[in-house]
């Protein structure tokens, strides 16, 4: 039962946060953006730390407010710093979730991995970074689904952290840049158009980066390569 306690805590906190935050969205951010910007200007270090902590909790609890927080980070801290804080918080939160899930379901996961052919296990161990990086770069897979898939596949934490850090940076930069210029739209009662992430000028470069991240896998699988 001790193994399941951290997971139970995450589930309870996640449910409580989901219920508590249901009324918070773009209109709440618009209504309070003046106070938030003023507070960030007065307390830059503390506000950045609190933002990272909020993102850690959002990622660890798999809450749906990730996009809102990323845009808010761009609004409050600017494109570059907002993106950096988002990537840091999301990576730490996702790593916490990975460790908790792996600890709670260690025996079940080990049994599941025992059914994976040894050759495939070898490839996952060798190329896990490339596979995870590609999944992170493509904005079609929910963040929490990729986290759980990594736990099931047995991706090690030392691989999970850098692949997540690098993989979520491009999309986070896009959302942060939207946030940096969204103040006027929110003040007029509008909402930002996040579908730009799926436009051809953004999506195709991300798909290209994902393909590039798989080049080491293809290189090792070329005819005549070892393994």
C-alpha positions, 0 to 999 in steps of 0.5 A, a space after each residue: 500500500 505504501 507504493 500506492 500512497 503517492 499515486 493516491 495523493 496525486 489522484 486526490 489532489 488532481 480531482 480537487 484541483 480539477 473541481 476547484 479550477 473549473 471556473 478559471 479560464 481565459 476570462 479569469 486571466 483577462 480580468 486579473 492580468 493587470 494585477 498579475 503583471 503588477 505583482 510580477 513586476 514587484 516580485 519577479 523572482 518569487 512570481 517566477 518560482 510560483 509559476 514554476 511550482 504551479 506548472 509542476 503541479 499541473 503536469 504532475 496532476 495531469 490537469 487540462 490547464 497546461 495551455 492556459 498556463 503556457 500562454 499566461 507565462 508568455 504574458 507575464 514573463 515574455 516569450 523567452 523567459 515564459 517558455 523557459 519557466 514552462 519547460 522547467 515546470 512541465 519537465 519536473 512535473 512529468 518526471 514526478 508523475 513518471 516516478 510515482 506511476 512506475 513505483 505504484 505499478 512496478 510489478 504490473 509494469 515488469 510483467 507487461 514488459 516481460 511480454 515484449 520481445 527481447 529485440 524490441 526491449 533492446 531497441 527501446 533501451 537503445 533508442 528510447 530518447 529518439 522515440 520519446 523526443 519524436 512523440 514530444 515534438 509532435 503536438 498531436 499526442 496529449 502530454 499525460 498520455 506520453 508520460 504514461 506511455 514512457 512509464 509502460 515502455 520503461 524509459 529511464 528517468 535520465 532519458 525521460 528528462 532531456 527528451 521531455 525538456 527538448 521535445 516540449 520546447 518548440 510548442 512551448 515557445 509558440 504558445 509563449 509567443 502568443 501569450 506575449 502579445 495576447 494582452 490586448 485581445 484579452 482586454 477586449 474580451 477575446 481569447 487567443 487562437 491556439 489552433 495556430 500550433 496546427 497550422 502548416 507553418 508551425 506543424 510541418 517544421 515540428 513534424 520535420 524535427 520529429 523526423 530528424 530525431 528518428 534519424 539515429 534509429 534509422 541509421 542503426 537499422 540500416 542494412 549491415 548495421 550491428 544489432 
